[in-house]
């Protein structure tokens, strides 16, 4: 490899502010889907007398449709990103100028119309969440592309992606901290009974969303001001036909993208995390205690992945962490069933949750590094630098998988498990049967474990590693050096 690959392109502050930008985005988007489902099911139209079975089924369809809308948007945004030419670059304008609309639409998600018409309520859920998904794509997808543009050196960009992914994983748990603190402040100001009534209407969710919206604007602006795109974009305009071709004809990009589809059910645990805290551990406030160990585990996992990648290839790392993840979830299920749903379960559950979280470091980091490598491979073969489309291809499958997840999760929770929705406007959550509690635990552990194994299957066919990767990076460095002479 040429000496150019040894050069440090990024300032240390840029690596941190890249992560701060992803932290800010994750602070809002990391918890929006799960709390939106909770808001729609438990709070938005409480006391209106709507048919609970119809509403539960419609919530599943809302997330399915929004996911499909998001999948289409991924391709469109990727195409537009790769055809963006500004003094700020091709990615930064989307992130910097899209964050305020994203914050505004996020607030509107938690402001439901005062209607007694169930059809109107259902239409509103479809429209508002699909709109949120579209605007989220226009910010989140370009932000993910930045890792491939921050440095032409694969080693430096891998480290930057790992550190940024660490901060993003912290941000994904940050919303839980906000909700806890908001609840504590509201309780202190309003008193126990008034807070209980406000909580029953979901007011704490609305206030927490507002705080996270301010956070995403602040942290994203820090990223926007301090970071630069350093990999030169090619000048050729990309047609939409070529865009779709890139996504589906590059084998390695396709294999990385398919991991999202084959592993779509691994995310259903998020749908029940709030209810695990309430019913299995005994308190809504323990959702933070539940997800914080997993979030810490995820953050530690991102650092651990960076260490493992020094010893193993991205392919080997992904497969190893997938097998570990499935095993840790199975152990959590067996221990929980052995102890039973009582106070004695809390400490073991939270400790094991940390170890379950380690696997998420892999899915947060390794695919992003693989996609950056695929961008190099595509440029080597075609002469075109297409970060937007490469990440859009992954995002396309990610959004389809998310649609399946968000359709499957609510169906498992509100239909398969037999979950009972509270009909008392002053009581947030109804009591559940033992059968329902056991199924909630399965949704949190066993069902995701199966999909964690399935997500690794496509990676067995990925080959942008070893000598092939080194030769492509060397050739690109030499090509760019010749073009600047």
MARDO-722108 format. One record per residue (C-alpha): x, y, z; residue in three letters. Coordinates in Angstrom, 2 decimals. Each point is the difference from the previous one (the first is absolute). Layout:
MARDO-722108
[[X,Y,Z],ALA];
...
***
This chain:
MARDO-722108
[[0.00,0.00,0.00],UNK];
[[1.36,3.46,-0.89],UNK];
[[1.27,2.50,2.52],UNK];
[[-3.04,2.20,-0.67],UNK];
[[-2.12,-2.44,2.00],UNK];
[[2.12,0.79,3.09],UNK];
[[-0.90,3.67,-0.06],UNK];
[[-2.43,1.29,2.62],UNK];
[[-2.75,1.92,-1.73],UNK];
[[-2.39,0.77,2.87],UNK];
[[0.54,2.30,2.95],UNK];
[[-0.68,-1.68,3.34],UNK];
[[-2.85,2.43,0.65],UNK];
[[-1.68,-1.10,-3.23],UNK];
[[-0.15,-3.60,1.13],UNK];
[[-1.74,1.12,3.19],UNK];
[[-2.40,2.42,-1.69],UNK];
[[-0.88,-2.65,-2.60],UNK];
[[-1.08,-2.14,2.95],UNK];
[[-1.78,2.95,1.64],UNK];
[[-2.07,0.45,-3.17],UNK];
[[-1.02,-3.66,-0.01],UNK];
[[-0.67,0.22,3.75],UNK];
[[-2.43,2.87,-0.58],UNK];
[[-1.85,-1.81,-2.77],UNK];
[[-0.24,-3.21,2.05],UNK];
[[-1.18,1.99,3.03],UNK];
[[-3.27,0.50,-1.87],UNK];
[[-0.28,-2.72,-2.63],UNK];
[[1.30,-2.76,2.28],UNK];
[[-3.15,-0.11,2.08],UNK];
[[-2.67,1.57,-2.23],UNK];
[[-1.36,-3.22,-1.59],UNK];
[[-0.54,-1.89,3.26],UNK];
[[-1.50,2.94,1.88],UNK];
[[-2.13,0.90,-2.99],UNK];
[[-1.51,-3.49,0.09],UNK];
[[-0.59,0.42,3.75],UNK];
[[-1.53,3.45,-0.50],UNK];
[[-2.32,-1.18,-2.78],UNK];
[[-1.12,-3.08,1.96],UNK];
[[-0.23,1.29,3.56],UNK];
[[-0.46,3.78,-0.05],UNK];
[[-0.89,1.72,-3.28],UNK];
[[-3.70,-0.91,0.00],UNK];
[[-0.60,-1.24,3.52],UNK];
[[-3.61,0.38,1.14],UNK];
[[-1.35,0.39,-3.56],UNK];
[[-1.69,-3.40,0.01],UNK];
[[1.83,-1.28,-3.08],UNK];
[[0.09,-3.76,-0.70],UNK];
[[3.30,-1.11,1.64],UNK];
[[0.46,-2.99,-2.34],UNK];
[[-0.38,2.16,-3.09],UNK];
[[2.39,2.63,1.36],UNK];
[[2.61,-2.62,0.96],UNK];
[[-0.10,-1.55,-3.46],UNK];
[[0.13,3.39,-1.67],UNK];
[[3.10,1.01,1.99],UNK];
[[1.81,-3.00,-1.49],UNK];
[[-1.10,1.03,-3.50],UNK];
[[1.02,3.63,0.64],UNK];
[[3.59,-1.06,0.71],UNK];
[[0.02,-2.40,-2.95],UNK];
[[-1.17,2.70,-2.43],UNK];
[[2.35,2.61,1.47],UNK];
[[2.87,-2.44,-0.35],UNK];
[[-0.77,-0.57,-3.68],UNK];
[[-0.23,3.77,-0.52],UNK];
[[3.36,0.33,1.75],UNK];
[[1.55,-2.69,-2.21],UNK];
[[-0.99,1.88,-3.15],UNK];
[[1.28,3.23,1.52],UNK];
[[3.39,-1.59,0.70],UNK];
[[0.59,-0.57,-3.72],UNK];
[[-1.26,3.45,-0.93],UNK];
[[2.13,1.71,2.65],UNK];
[[3.05,-2.08,-0.96],UNK];
[[-0.47,1.01,-3.64],UNK];
[[-0.37,3.68,0.96],UNK];
[[3.02,-0.10,2.34],UNK];
[[2.24,-1.36,-2.75],UNK];
[[-1.18,2.79,-2.30],UNK];
[[0.51,2.71,2.62],UNK];
[[2.87,2.43,-0.70],UNK];
[[0.44,2.85,2.49],UNK];
[[2.81,1.85,1.73],UNK];
[[-0.92,-1.92,3.15],UNK];
[[0.28,-3.38,-1.77],UNK];
[[-2.59,-2.58,-1.00],UNK];
[[-1.10,-1.27,3.42],UNK];
[[0.26,2.88,2.46],UNK];
[[-2.73,2.18,-1.57],UNK];
[[-2.58,-2.76,0.47],UNK];
[[0.89,-0.41,3.66],UNK];
[[0.40,3.67,0.86],UNK];
[[-3.09,1.31,-1.79],UNK];
[[-2.24,-2.99,0.68],UNK];
[[0.28,-0.17,3.75],UNK];
[[-2.51,2.78,0.81],UNK];
[[-2.81,-1.51,-2.13],UNK];
[[0.76,-3.36,1.66],UNK];
[[-0.33,1.55,3.46],UNK];
[[-3.30,1.66,-0.91],UNK];
[[-1.63,-3.11,-1.46],UNK];
[[1.15,-2.02,3.02],UNK];
[[-1.92,2.35,2.26],UNK];
[[-3.13,-0.31,-2.13],UNK];
[[0.08,-3.80,0.39],UNK];
[[-0.87,0.45,3.68],UNK];
[[-2.79,2.54,-0.55],UNK];
[[-3.03,-2.13,-0.89],UNK];
[[-3.25,1.51,-1.33],UNK];
[[-2.96,0.27,2.35],UNK];
[[-2.44,-2.17,-1.94],UNK];
[[-2.67,-2.57,0.76],UNK];
[[0.23,-1.42,-3.53],UNK];
[[2.12,-3.15,-0.06],UNK];
[[0.60,0.25,-3.75],UNK];
[[1.38,3.52,0.37],UNK];
[[2.27,-1.20,2.81],UNK];
[[1.35,-2.85,-2.13],UNK];
[[0.62,2.28,-3.00],UNK];
[[1.85,2.43,2.26],UNK];
[[2.31,-2.79,1.25],UNK];
[[0.79,-1.05,-3.57],UNK];
[[0.69,3.52,-1.22],UNK];
[[2.00,1.35,2.94],UNK];
[[2.27,-3.00,0.45],UNK];
[[0.64,-0.40,-3.74],UNK];
[[0.93,3.70,-0.13],UNK];
[[2.37,-0.48,2.94],UNK];
[[1.59,-3.00,-1.72],UNK];
[[0.60,1.91,-3.24],UNK];
[[1.65,2.99,1.69],UNK];
[[2.01,-2.29,2.27],UNK];
[[1.43,-1.72,-3.12],UNK];
[[1.12,3.37,-1.37],UNK];
[[2.15,0.60,3.10],UNK];
[[0.97,-3.39,1.39],UNK];
[[1.03,-1.66,-3.28],UNK];
[[2.38,2.80,-1.13],UNK];
[[1.46,0.16,3.52],UNK];
[[0.90,-3.67,-0.26],UNK];
[[1.76,0.68,-3.33],UNK];
[[2.45,2.40,1.61],UNK];
[[2.16,-2.84,1.30],UNK];
[[0.99,-0.88,-3.57],UNK];
[[0.91,3.64,-0.74],UNK];
[[1.87,1.09,3.12],UNK];
[[3.33,-1.55,-1.09],UNK];
[[1.40,-1.90,-2.99],UNK];
[[2.03,-2.17,2.38],UNK];
[[-1.99,-3.18,0.88],UNK];
[[1.73,-0.36,3.36],UNK];
[[-0.69,3.60,1.05],UNK];
[[-3.59,-0.08,-1.21],UNK];
[[-0.62,-3.33,1.78],UNK];
[[1.20,1.52,3.27],UNK];
[[-2.13,3.11,-0.59],UNK];
[[-3.07,-2.14,-0.76],UNK];
[[0.61,-2.08,3.13],UNK];
[[0.29,3.02,2.30],UNK];
[[-2.98,1.72,-1.63],UNK];
[[-2.03,-3.20,0.31],UNK];
[[0.92,-0.13,3.69],UNK];
[[-1.44,3.49,0.52],UNK];
[[-3.05,-0.86,-2.09],UNK];
[[-0.67,-3.04,2.19],UNK];
[[0.22,2.27,3.05],UNK];
[[-2.50,2.32,-1.67],UNK];
[[-2.42,-2.87,-0.56],UNK];
[[-0.22,-0.36,3.78],UNK];
[[0.06,3.75,0.59],UNK];
[[-3.71,0.35,-0.70],UNK];
[[-0.70,-2.42,2.84],UNK];
[[1.93,2.26,2.37],UNK];
[[-1.99,3.01,-1.20],UNK];
[[-3.30,-1.78,0.64],UNK];
[[1.08,-1.04,3.49],UNK];
[[1.18,3.50,0.94],UNK];
[[-3.15,1.59,-1.45],UNK];
[[-2.13,-2.38,2.07],UNK];
[[1.92,0.81,3.19],UNK];
[[-0.28,3.75,-0.58],UNK];
[[-3.71,-0.21,-0.84],UNK];
[[-0.63,-2.05,3.13],UNK];
[[1.87,2.50,2.17],UNK];
[[-1.84,2.99,-1.50],UNK];
[[-3.49,-1.47,-0.39],UNK];
[[-0.20,-2.46,2.86],UNK];
[[-0.55,-3.75,-0.19],UNK];
[[-3.70,-0.01,-0.93],UNK];
[[0.12,2.77,-2.60],UNK];
[[3.06,-1.61,-1.56],UNK];
[[-1.82,-3.34,-0.16],UNK];
[[-2.88,1.67,-1.86],UNK];
[[2.41,1.76,-2.38],UNK];
[[1.91,-3.23,-0.58],UNK];
[[-3.29,-1.71,-0.81],UNK];
[[-0.42,2.48,-2.87],UNK];
[[3.60,-0.45,-1.23],UNK];
[[1.02,3.58,0.85],UNK];
[[3.46,-1.14,1.13],UNK];
[[0.60,-1.42,-3.49],UNK];
[[-0.92,3.31,-1.64],UNK];
[[2.34,2.02,2.23],UNK];
[[2.83,-2.52,-0.43],UNK];
[[-0.38,0.17,-3.77],UNK];
[[0.33,3.79,0.10],UNK];
[[3.25,-0.25,1.96],UNK];
[[1.42,-2.61,-2.39],UNK];
[[-0.98,2.20,-2.95],UNK];
[[2.04,2.87,1.42],UNK];
[[2.86,-2.44,0.58],UNK];
[[0.08,-1.28,-3.57],UNK];
[[0.17,3.56,-1.37],UNK];
[[2.83,1.03,2.35],UNK];
[[2.21,-3.08,-0.43],UNK];
[[-0.49,-0.24,-3.75],UNK];
[[1.03,3.62,-0.46],UNK];
[[3.25,-0.72,1.88],UNK];
[[0.72,-2.76,-2.53],UNK];
[[-0.99,2.19,-2.94],UNK];
[[2.34,2.84,0.95],UNK];
[[3.11,-2.04,0.86],UNK];
[[0.11,-2.94,-2.45],UNK];
[[1.19,-0.22,-3.60],UNK];
[[-0.49,-2.49,-2.83],UNK];
[[3.47,-1.06,-1.16],UNK];
[[-0.59,-2.66,-2.64],UNK];
[[-0.52,1.77,-3.35],UNK];
[[-3.30,-0.72,-1.73],UNK];
[[-0.02,-0.92,-3.67],UNK];
[[-1.64,2.50,-2.34],UNK];
[[-2.16,-2.38,-2.04],UNK];
[[-3.71,0.30,0.54],UNK];
[[-1.62,-3.27,1.06],UNK];
[[-3.28,-1.07,-1.59],UNK];
[[-2.75,-1.55,2.08],UNK];
[[0.33,-3.18,-2.07],UNK];
[[3.71,-0.21,0.84],UNK];
[[-0.87,0.72,3.62],UNK];
[[-2.21,-3.05,0.28],UNK];
[[2.57,-2.06,-1.90],UNK];
[[2.74,0.90,2.49],UNK];
[[-2.13,-1.15,2.91],UNK];
[[-0.93,-3.38,-1.43],UNK];
[[2.97,-1.06,-2.12],UNK];
[[2.98,0.46,2.32],UNK];
[[0.15,-3.35,1.77],UNK];
[[1.76,1.17,3.15],UNK];
[[-2.27,3.01,0.50],UNK];
[[-3.00,-2.27,-0.55],UNK];
[[1.23,-2.51,2.58],UNK];
[[0.53,2.69,2.64],UNK];
[[-3.43,1.44,-0.77],UNK];
[[-1.67,-3.41,0.20],UNK];
[[1.13,-0.37,3.62],UNK];
[[-2.69,2.53,0.90],UNK];
[[-2.67,-2.01,-1.78],UNK];
[[0.97,-3.44,1.29],UNK];
[[0.37,1.40,3.51],UNK];
[[-3.03,2.30,0.03],UNK];
[[-1.60,-1.59,3.08],UNK];
[[2.97,0.64,2.26],UNK];
[[-1.39,3.46,0.77],UNK];
[[-3.39,-1.09,1.34],UNK];
[[1.40,0.13,3.53],UNK];
[[-0.34,3.78,-0.11],UNK];
[[-3.76,-0.26,-0.40],UNK];
[[-0.35,-1.72,3.37],UNK];
[[2.83,1.62,1.96],UNK];
[[-2.35,2.44,1.74],UNK];
[[-2.37,-2.82,0.95],UNK];
[[2.87,-2.21,1.21],UNK];
[[0.94,2.82,2.38],UNK];
[[-3.59,0.48,1.18],UNK];
[[-1.20,-3.58,0.34],UNK];
[[3.10,-2.19,0.44],UNK];
[[2.22,2.38,1.96],UNK];
[[-2.76,1.99,1.73],UNK];
[[0.34,3.65,-1.10],UNK];
[[-0.20,2.15,-3.10],UNK];
[[3.03,1.91,1.28],UNK];
[[2.01,-3.20,-0.30],UNK];
[[-0.13,0.27,-3.79],UNK];
[[3.05,2.21,0.35],UNK];
[[1.50,-2.55,2.37],UNK];
[[-0.92,-2.63,-2.57],UNK];
[[1.36,1.71,-3.11],UNK];
[[2.91,1.85,1.63],UNK];
[[1.99,-3.22,0.63],UNK];
[[-0.78,-1.06,-3.56],UNK];
[[0.97,3.46,-1.24],UNK];
[[3.24,-0.13,1.98],UNK];
[[0.58,-3.47,-1.38],UNK];
[[-0.59,1.33,-3.51],UNK];
[[2.44,2.85,0.58],UNK];
[[2.62,-2.39,1.41],UNK];
[[-0.75,-2.33,-2.90],UNK];
[[0.88,2.70,-2.55],UNK];
[[3.41,0.41,1.65],UNK];
[[0.42,-3.76,0.27],UNK];
[[-0.79,-0.38,-3.71],UNK];
[[2.75,2.47,-0.83],UNK];
[[2.42,-2.17,2.00],UNK];
[[-1.23,-3.25,-1.58],UNK];
[[0.34,1.52,-3.48],UNK];
[[3.74,0.34,0.62],UNK];
[[0.16,-3.79,0.34],UNK];
[[-2.73,-1.17,-2.39],UNK];
[[-1.58,1.12,-3.26],UNK];
[[-3.36,1.78,-0.11],UNK];
[[-1.55,-3.23,-1.25],UNK];
[[1.33,-2.08,2.88],UNK];
[[-0.88,2.68,2.53],UNK];
[[-3.61,0.22,-1.14],UNK];
[[-0.53,-3.77,0.16],UNK];
[[1.68,-0.38,3.42],UNK];
[[-2.10,2.76,1.58],UNK];
[[-3.21,-1.40,-1.50],UNK];
[[0.59,-3.42,1.54],UNK];
[[0.85,1.63,3.32],UNK];
[[-3.12,2.18,-0.10],UNK];
[[-2.37,-2.91,-0.52],UNK];
[[1.62,-1.94,2.85],UNK];
[[-0.24,2.92,2.43],UNK];
[[-3.71,0.51,-0.72],UNK];
[[-0.71,-3.69,0.51],UNK];
[[1.79,0.11,3.36],UNK];
[[-2.05,3.05,1.04],UNK];
[[-3.22,-1.88,-0.78],UNK];
[[1.03,-3.11,1.96],UNK];
[[1.14,1.98,3.04],UNK];
[[-3.19,2.11,0.03],UNK];
[[-2.24,-3.07,-0.18],UNK];
[[2.05,-1.66,2.73],UNK];
[[-0.25,2.93,2.43],UNK];
[[-3.56,1.05,-0.88],UNK];
[[-1.60,3.44,-0.28],UNK];
[[0.73,1.53,3.41],UNK];
[[2.38,2.42,1.70],UNK];
[[2.75,-2.62,-0.04],UNK];
[[0.12,0.16,-3.80],UNK];
[[0.96,3.69,-0.24],UNK];
[[3.76,-0.17,0.65],UNK];
[[0.76,-3.15,-2.06],UNK];
[[-2.19,1.30,-2.84],UNK];
[[1.76,3.36,-0.15],UNK];
[[3.48,-1.58,0.18],UNK];
[[-0.78,-2.45,-2.79],UNK];
[[-1.53,2.85,-1.99],UNK];
[[3.45,1.60,-0.07],UNK];
[[1.51,-3.11,-1.56],UNK];
[[-2.87,-0.21,-2.50],UNK];
[[0.75,3.58,-0.99],UNK];
[[3.57,-0.81,-1.07],UNK];
[[-1.28,-1.55,-3.25],UNK];
[[-1.55,3.31,-1.09],UNK];
[[3.47,1.50,-0.21],UNK];
[[0.55,-2.30,-2.94],UNK];
[[-3.12,1.00,-1.93],UNK];
[[0.65,3.68,0.74],UNK];
[[3.59,-0.02,-1.27],UNK];
[[0.97,-2.92,-2.25],UNK];
[[-2.60,0.50,-2.79],UNK];
[[0.91,3.70,-0.29],UNK];
[[3.66,-0.92,-0.45],UNK];
[[-0.96,-2.68,-2.53],UNK];
[[-2.11,2.47,-1.99],UNK];
[[2.89,2.50,-0.09],UNK];
[[2.13,-2.84,-1.40],UNK];
[[-2.72,-0.76,-2.56],UNK];
[[0.06,3.66,-1.08],UNK];
[[3.71,-0.46,-0.72],UNK];
[[-0.73,-3.15,-1.98],UNK];
[[-2.71,1.74,-2.05],UNK];
[[2.30,2.96,-0.71],UNK];
[[2.78,-2.41,-1.03],UNK];
[[-2.31,-1.78,-2.47],UNK];
[[-2.01,2.95,-1.36],UNK];
[[2.08,3.12,0.65],UNK];
[[-2.95,1.56,1.86],UNK];
[[-0.05,0.82,3.71],UNK];
[[-3.54,-0.85,1.15],UNK];
[[-0.22,0.17,3.80],UNK];
[[-3.59,1.18,-0.08],UNK];
[[-1.21,-2.94,-2.03],UNK];
[[2.09,-2.56,1.85],UNK];
[[-1.38,1.06,3.36],UNK];
[[-3.44,0.42,-1.57],UNK];
[[0.14,-3.63,-1.10],UNK];
[[0.69,-1.04,3.57],UNK];
[[-2.61,2.48,1.19],UNK];
[[-2.55,-1.38,-2.47],UNK];
[[0.26,-3.46,1.50],UNK];
[[0.24,1.51,3.47],UNK];
[[-3.28,1.86,-0.45],UNK];
[[-1.74,-3.07,-1.45],UNK];
[[1.31,-2.02,2.94],UNK];
[[-1.11,2.74,2.39],UNK];
[[-3.46,-0.09,-1.57],UNK];
[[-0.16,-3.74,0.60],UNK];
[[1.32,0.47,3.53],UNK];
[[-2.45,2.76,0.83],UNK];
[[-2.85,-2.04,-1.44],UNK];
[[1.08,-3.22,1.71],UNK];
[[0.80,1.62,3.37],UNK];
[[-3.42,1.59,0.65],UNK];
[[-1.73,-3.13,-1.32],UNK];
[[1.98,-2.20,2.39],UNK];
[[-0.65,2.42,2.86],UNK];
[[-3.61,1.04,-0.47],UNK];
[[-1.40,-3.14,-1.67],UNK];
[[2.15,-3.12,0.50],UNK];
[[0.89,0.68,3.64],UNK];
[[-3.58,0.90,1.01],UNK];
[[1.04,3.42,1.37],UNK];
[[-2.85,1.94,1.65],UNK];
[[-0.21,3.77,-0.57],UNK];
[[-1.16,2.19,2.90],UNK];
[[-3.42,1.63,-0.52],UNK];
[[0.26,2.22,3.10],UNK];
[[1.13,3.52,-0.95],UNK];
[[1.79,0.34,3.36],UNK];
[[1.77,-3.40,-0.16],UNK];
[[2.81,-0.32,-2.53],UNK];
[[0.39,-3.80,-0.13],UNK];
[[-2.38,-2.90,0.73],UNK];
[[0.89,-3.24,1.83],UNK];
[[1.11,-2.96,-2.19],UNK];
[[-0.28,-3.81,0.26],UNK];
[[2.96,-2.32,0.66],UNK];
[[-0.33,-1.34,-3.55],UNK];
[[0.39,3.50,-1.38],UNK];
[[3.04,0.66,2.19],UNK];
[[1.72,-3.17,-1.26],UNK];
[[-0.63,1.03,-3.58],UNK];
[[1.35,3.49,0.69],UNK];
[[3.23,-1.63,1.18],UNK];
[[0.17,-2.12,-3.17],UNK];
[[-0.45,3.11,-2.15],UNK];
[[2.92,1.57,1.86],UNK];
[[2.37,-2.98,-0.21],UNK];
[[-0.71,-3.19,-1.98],UNK];
[[-1.60,1.54,-3.09],UNK];
[[2.83,2.56,-0.46],UNK];
[[2.60,-2.76,0.59],UNK];
[[-1.26,-1.96,-3.01],UNK];
[[0.30,3.05,-2.24],UNK];
[[3.45,0.88,1.35],UNK];
[[1.22,-3.34,-1.39],UNK];
[[-1.80,0.55,-3.31],UNK];
[[1.59,3.43,-0.49],UNK];
[[3.44,-1.61,-0.29],UNK];
[[-0.91,-2.30,-2.90],UNK];
[[0.58,2.50,-2.88],UNK];
[[3.42,0.98,1.37],UNK];
[[1.34,-3.47,-0.81],UNK];
[[-0.11,1.18,-3.66],UNK];
[[1.76,3.37,0.63],UNK];
[[3.59,0.17,-1.30],UNK];
[[1.18,3.64,0.15],UNK];
[[2.70,-0.99,2.50],UNK];
[[3.69,-0.85,0.16],UNK];
[[2.17,0.31,-3.11],UNK];
[[-2.91,1.04,-2.24],UNK];
[[-0.83,2.99,2.21],UNK];
[[3.67,1.04,0.34],UNK];
[[0.56,-0.12,-3.76],UNK];
[[-3.09,2.11,-0.74],UNK];
[[0.93,2.67,2.56],UNK];
[[3.55,0.18,-1.40],UNK];
[[-1.26,0.32,-3.58],UNK];
[[-2.41,2.80,0.97],UNK];
[[2.73,1.94,1.79],UNK];
[[2.24,-0.24,-3.05],UNK];
[[-2.86,1.01,-2.34],UNK];
[[-0.88,3.08,2.08],UNK];
[[3.66,1.02,0.26],UNK];
[[0.36,-0.23,-3.78],UNK];
[[-3.14,2.12,-0.53],UNK];
[[1.36,2.83,2.17],UNK];
[[3.37,0.17,-1.76],UNK];
***
